Amino acid sequence: MGAKEKKSVENTSMEKKQILLRLSPSLHNELAAWAEDDFRSINGQIEYLLSEAVRKRKGTEHKD
């Protein structure tokens, strides 16, 4: 793989993807309060929580 192709692949993997997420008003309010407590945006809080969940899942996976 050439340097130009490698850079293109790295840039693609670094880009953030957008998704539509529907939340109940009560869950949104809970996340908003939690995010404020942690000095994060709601989006940042959701991303943090999902990252932590994935990290924990990877740590508990069984290898075949």
C-alpha positions as CSV (number, residue, x, y, z in Angstrom):
1,M,0.0,0.0,0.0
2,G,1.4,3.4,-1.0
3,A,1.8,6.4,1.3
4,K,-1.1,8.1,-0.4
5,E,-3.4,5.1,0.0
6,K,-2.4,4.6,3.6
7,K,-3.1,8.2,4.4
8,S,-6.5,7.9,2.8
9,V,-7.4,4.8,4.8
10,E,-6.2,6.5,8.1
11,N,-8.3,9.6,7.4
12,T,-11.4,7.6,6.7
13,S,-11.0,5.6,9.9
14,M,-10.6,8.9,11.9
15,E,-13.7,10.5,10.6
16,K,-16.7,10.5,13.0
17,K,-19.9,9.0,11.7
18,Q,-23.3,10.6,12.3
19,I,-26.3,8.6,13.4
20,L,-29.9,9.6,14.3
21,L,-30.7,8.6,17.8
22,R,-34.2,8.8,19.3
23,L,-34.5,9.1,23.1
24,S,-37.4,9.4,25.4
25,P,-37.6,12.8,27.0
26,S,-36.9,11.3,30.5
27,L,-33.7,9.5,29.2
28,H,-32.6,12.7,27.4
29,N,-33.1,14.7,30.7
30,E,-31.1,12.1,32.7
31,L,-28.3,12.1,30.1
32,A,-28.3,15.9,30.0
33,A,-27.9,16.2,33.8
34,W,-25.2,13.5,33.8
35,A,-23.3,15.2,31.0
36,E,-23.5,18.6,32.9
37,D,-22.1,16.9,36.0
38,D,-19.2,15.5,34.0
39,F,-18.7,18.8,32.1
40,R,-19.5,17.2,28.7
41,S,-22.0,17.9,26.0
42,I,-24.9,15.3,25.7
43,N,-23.2,14.0,22.5
44,G,-19.9,13.7,24.3
45,Q,-21.5,11.9,27.2
46,I,-23.2,9.4,24.9
47,E,-20.0,8.8,23.0
48,Y,-18.1,8.4,26.3
49,L,-20.6,5.9,27.7
50,L,-20.7,3.9,24.5
51,S,-16.9,3.8,24.4
52,E,-16.8,2.6,28.0
53,A,-19.4,-0.1,27.2
54,V,-17.4,-1.4,24.2
55,R,-14.1,-1.3,26.2
56,K,-15.7,-3.3,29.0
57,R,-17.2,-5.8,26.5
58,K,-13.8,-6.3,24.9
59,G,-12.3,-7.0,28.3
60,T,-14.8,-9.7,29.1
61,E,-14.9,-11.5,25.8
62,H,-13.9,-15.1,25.8
63,K,-11.2,-16.1,23.2
64,D,-11.8,-19.4,21.4
